[in-house]
Amino acid sequence: MDLGLSGKRALVTGSSAGIGEAIATLLAGEGVQVVVHGRDEARAELVAGAIRAGGGAAEVTIGDLSSDEGADAVAVGAMRGGEIDILVNNAGGYEHRSWAELTAEQWLDSYQHNVVSGVRLINRLVPGMRERGWGRVIQVGGGLAVQPIAAQPDYNATLAARHNLAVSLARELRGSGVTSNVVAPGVILVSSVRELLTRAAPGYGWGSSWADIEHGAVRDLVPNDVGRLGRPEEIAAAVAYLASPRADYVSGAVLRVDGGTIRSVNWTG
């Protein structure tokens, strides 16, 4: 199905690996001119090179979004080849830290990297979308935004902030032709997750093959209705839909791609 994205330009932050790389690659396959972002130029260039080798169009912009100066550099680099129509705020990260381990400074650092980083690019790129009468802003959030766990509370809270600001931005942009939405992944099989679960496997008795490890992890740690971990390409597909003109009537929404991990029922009446 043609999503109608050919000729659009997209900046995908944190796209030198993992989910971001999958998003950039899929969008490029839909005819989008993709700007790959990261802090390591060599890694970003590898992703862009692979996209170009596959027949897609890709450029690179480098910078640390946790500062105004870094965001300026990223925005300028992204717009070197033209205006940005689609902004995917994927960049971010977390440390495995408990309430007792976290300091106030580390909380602030988490918000700089996971929340304010995206706001900086919204402030720099969305005014142009608004002037042109079309655009897409997509936050990559997560289920921990609505069902947090005890661990990594700073990260949980930043995901909630991403979800909240996306809805607020949708209200701000009403009638402009620019939409704001969230894609909320479950546990996705990226390299860091695979390494973490492989290290944990002996302690849980999951076996040594990846099939056994994945089955054990979903049964014991991260249960969902599908019975496996998600793949980066499945997150990318959701982003591509929300980025496309086919999603013109979708704004302020959270699209969960989590195998049924998060469940909700809304009752009215």
N, C-alpha and C positions, 0 to 999 in steps of 0.2 A: 504494500500500500504506500503510495506516494504521500508523504506528510506535508508536502508543500514548503519545504525548508530550503530548497536550492537557492543559493545566492545570499542567504542570511549570514551574518557574522556573529560568532559566539566566543565569549571569554569563559573558559572553564577553569576556575581556580583550583589549585592543588591537583593538577592533571598530569603530573610527571610519573604517576604510579596509581595502582589500585582502582577504586571506583571512578576517580576523576579521569584516569586514562581511558577507561571503558566508555565514559560519557563522551569524551572528545573524539574517540575513534568512531563511535556509532553516529554522532552528529555529522562527522566528516563524510561518512558513508551515505548520508542523506543529502549531501551537496552543500553542507554548511562550511563556510570558511572559518576554521577553528583557530583560536589562539590558545596555545598550551602554556600554562603557568606553573611555575615552581620556584624554589629557591636555589636549586642546583641546575645550572645551565646545561651541563652535559646530559643529565637525566631527561630534562625537558626536550632537548634536541633529539634524543633517541626516540621519544614518543612522536615528535613532529616528523622525524625522518621516516618512521614506520608508516605514518598516515600518508605522507607524500608517496612513498613506495607503493602503497595500495591504491593510488589514484586520487587521493583526497588533497585538499588544500589546508595547510597548517603553517602557522607562524609561532613564534615563541616570545614570551615576555617574562622577565625575571624580577623578583622583588619580595621582600618580607612585608606582608600586609598588616603586621602588628604596629606599624608606625605610619604617620602621615606621609613621610618622605618615601617610604617603600610603596605605599599605595599610589602616590603620584607617579612613580616610575612605572609601576605595572599598568596604570591606566594610559599613560602616554605611549608605552610600548604596544599596548593592545590596539590603540586607535591609529597606529602608524599606517596601517593598511586600509583604514576606513572606520566608520562608526560601528559601534557594537549594538547589535539588535537583541542579543540574548546573553544574559549574565547568569551563570551558574555558580553560586557561592558554595563550593564544596570544601575548600581548604579548611583545615582545623586539625585538632588532635587532642590526645589526653594522656595522662600518666596514671598508672594504677596506684592512686593514693587514697588513703582513708580520711575520715573526718579528723582523726587525731594527728595525722601527718601533715595536713594541709595548713599553710599559713595564709593570712589575709593577702599577702603579696602574690601568692600562687593563685588564689582565687582571681585576683585582678588580672594576672597574666593569662589565665584561661579565657577570661572575657575579651581581652585584647585579641587573642589569636582566633577565637571561635565565634565571636559576635561582632565586635567593633570592626574587625577586618572586613567583614561583609558590608557593614554599614558604610565604611569608607568608599567602597566601590559603588554602592548604590548612589551615594551622594555625587560621585563623579560621572557615572554613566547613565543613570536614569533620566536626568533632565533632557539629554539628547533624545532618548527614546520618546519622551513625552512630547517634545517639539515635533518629532516626525510622525507622531500618532500611532506608533506600533512598537511593541517591545515585550520582552519576557524576563522576569526575575524569578529564579528558582533557588530556594534554599535546600540543601541536603541536610535533613534533620535526623530524627530517629525515635524509636519507641520509648527510649528512656526519658524523653521529654514529658510523657504523660504517665509512665509507670516507672519511676526512678527506683534504683536499687540503693543499698546502703553505701556501696563502694563508689569511688570517683564522683562525689556529689557535685564538685565544681563542673565537671563535664555534663552531668545530667541537667544541671541548671542552665548551662549555655545552650543545650539543645532546646530546652523549653523557651529560651529567649529567641532562638531562631524561628521557632514556630510562631511565637507571638508577634514578632516584628513583621513576619511575612503577611499576616492577616491585617495588621495595622497599615502596612504599605498598600495592600490591595484596596483598603478603604480610601486611602489618600489618592490613589490613582484612578478612582472610579470615573468612568466616561472618557478616559484618556486613550484607550486602545492598548494600554500597557497592563499586563496582568502580573500578579505575584502569588506564587504557590510554593508548597513544600513537598518534597519527596522524602518519605521516612523509611529508611531501610531497616530490616532486621539484622541479624548477624550474617555478614557477607563473607564469602570465602576469598579473602585477599591474603597475600603472603604472610602478613603479621599474625592473622588469625590462625592460619594453618600451622605456623611455627608454635604459637602459644598452645594450641590443642595437642599438637604432637608431643610437646614437652610434658603436658599434663597427663597424657594417655597412660603411662605406667602406673601412676597413682590411682587411677580409676579402673584399671584392668580392662581397657578398651581393646587391646590387641595392638598389632604393629602396622597393619595395612591401613591406608587412608580411608577406605570404605568402612572399616570397622571403627576407626576413630571418629569419623563423622557421625556414624549411627549412634555411637555411645554418647557423644557430646550432645546431640539433639535429644536423646532420651534422658540424660542426667542433668544437663546444665542449661540448655537453651531450647526447651521444647516448643514446637509449633505444629500446626495442623498438616503441613506438607511432608514433614519428616526428613528434611535435609536443610543444609545451609543455603542461603541465597548466593547467586553469582553476580559479579559486577555488571555483566551485560543486562541483567534483569532490572537493575537500577537505572542503567543507561536508557533502556527502552521507555521507562516511565518518564524520565526527564525529556526524552525526545518528543513524546506525546504532548507534554505540557508546554514544550517550547514551540510547538507547531500551531499553525492557524486552525487546525482541527480542534484545538482547546480554547478557542476564542471565548467560550461561555463558561470557562472555569477560572475562577480567581478567588483567592483567600482560602484555598482548599489544601488539605493534607492528604496526599496519596500514599497510603501505606503499602510497602512492598516487603512484607515480613513473614510470609507463610502462615499468617493468622496468629502471630505471636500476641499482638495487641487486639483485644476484642472490646467492642463497645456497642451498646444498643441505646438509641435515643427514644424515649417515650414522650408522647404528647397527648394532651387531652385533659 
